[in-house]
Structure formats: C-alpha cells, structure tokens
Amino acid sequence: MSCGEPHETDCAEVLDHLYEFLDHEMPDSDCTKFEVHFEECSPCLEKYGLEQAVKKLVKRCCGQDDVPTDLRAKVMGRIDLIRSGQSVPDKEVSTAGADLPGVAKE
C-alpha cells in the first residue's frame, strides 16, 4: 500500500514494521519516524488505527491467557516466512495449537 506521495520513510517499511511499532519493540528514533509518517500519510494512519483496534480487541477477549513461548516463536517464524514470500508448510503449524483450549486437532 502506498498513498503515492513521497515520504522520508517509505509506506512499505512502515507497514512491514507496524506491529513492532504497536508493541513498542523498536528504538525511539524509529518510533519518531513512524509518527511523522502517520501525520503525512492517511492510508498508513488508517491501517495503524485498524491494527491497533484489532490488537485491543484481541487483548480484551484473550488477554487472560498466557501464550506458550514455543507457540509464539512458531507463529512469529511463520509470519517472517510469509513476509519474505516463502511458501509455508501447512502441516508444521496445524498441530502447533493442538493442546490449547479452543484449538481443534486435525
């Protein structure tokens, strides 16, 4: 996504690292660049607002459950593979949450 306008920080970079920004997992200097970008770019600001709302909803609905460290690592690894354009095997993740409440086994 891009608004078509030139920015100091490219829209693709902002969207690729949006969750790091939302989760406060980036240096302050990068946060400042993102904040400036959101002031200039309404499509990215809209995407930020949507993702922030989803994150709040998930926290409200599922915030009481602790996520096992290995499951988080598997999910983050899969996200990285998808972002890099690599194919992701279905079987690897299909059993990742099999022992978690509310996750059906295949």
C-alpha positions in Angstrom: 0.0 0.0 0.0 1.2 3.5 -0.7 -0.5 6.8 -0.9 1.5 7.7 -3.9 3.2 10.6 -2.2 7.0 10.6 -1.4 7.9 10.2 2.3 11.1 10.2 4.2 10.1 6.7 5.5 8.5 4.5 2.8 5.0 3.2 3.3 6.2 -0.4 2.8 8.8 0.0 5.6 6.1 1.4 7.9 3.7 -1.4 7.2 6.4 -4.1 7.4 7.2 -3.0 10.9 3.8 -1.9 12.1 3.5 -4.5 14.8 6.9 -3.6 16.2 5.7 -0.1 16.5 2.4 -1.1 18.1 4.2 -3.4 20.5 6.8 -0.7 21.4 9.6 -3.0 20.2 11.6 -0.5 18.2 14.0 2.2 19.1 12.6 5.7 19.9 14.2 7.2 16.8 12.3 4.7 14.6 9.1 5.4 16.5 9.5 9.1 15.8 10.0 8.4 12.1 6.8 6.3 12.1 4.8 9.0 13.9 5.9 11.6 11.4 4.9 9.2 8.6 1.4 8.7 10.1 1.0 12.5 10.2 1.7 12.7 6.5 0.1 9.5 5.2 -3.6 8.9 5.8 -3.7 5.3 4.3 -0.9 4.2 6.7 -2.6 6.0 9.6 -5.9 4.2 8.8 -4.1 0.9 8.7 -2.4 1.7 12.0 -5.7 2.5 13.6 -7.3 -0.7 12.3 -4.4 -2.9 13.6 -4.5 -1.0 16.9 -8.2 -1.7 17.3 -7.7 -5.4 16.4 -4.9 -5.6 18.9 -7.1 -4.1 21.7 -10.0 -6.4 20.8 -7.7 -9.5 21.0 -6.3 -8.3 24.3 -9.8 -7.8 25.7 -11.1 -11.1 24.5 -7.9 -13.2 25.0 -5.8 -11.2 27.3 -6.1 -13.6 30.2 -4.4 -16.5 28.5 -0.6 -16.8 28.6 0.8 -17.8 25.2 3.4 -20.6 25.4 6.9 -19.3 24.3 7.3 -22.0 21.7 3.9 -21.3 20.1 4.8 -17.6 19.9 8.1 -18.4 18.3 6.4 -20.7 15.7 3.8 -18.1 14.9 6.4 -15.3 14.5 8.6 -17.6 12.3 5.6 -18.3 10.1 4.9 -14.6 9.8 8.5 -14.0 8.8 8.3 -16.7 6.1 5.1 -15.2 4.7 6.6 -11.7 4.7 9.6 -13.0 2.8 7.4 -14.6 0.2 8.5 -18.2 1.0 5.9 -21.0 1.0 4.8 -22.2 4.4 4.1 -25.8 5.0 0.6 -26.4 6.3 1.4 -29.4 8.5 4.0 -27.7 10.6 1.5 -25.3 12.1 -1.6 -27.4 12.1 -0.6 -29.2 15.3 1.1 -26.2 17.0 -2.0 -25.3 19.0 -3.4 -28.8 19.2 -3.1 -28.9 23.0 -4.5 -25.4 23.5 -8.1 -24.8 24.6 -10.4 -24.0 21.8 -8.0 -25.2 19.1 -9.2 -28.3 17.3 -6.8 -31.1 16.2 -6.8 -32.1 12.6 
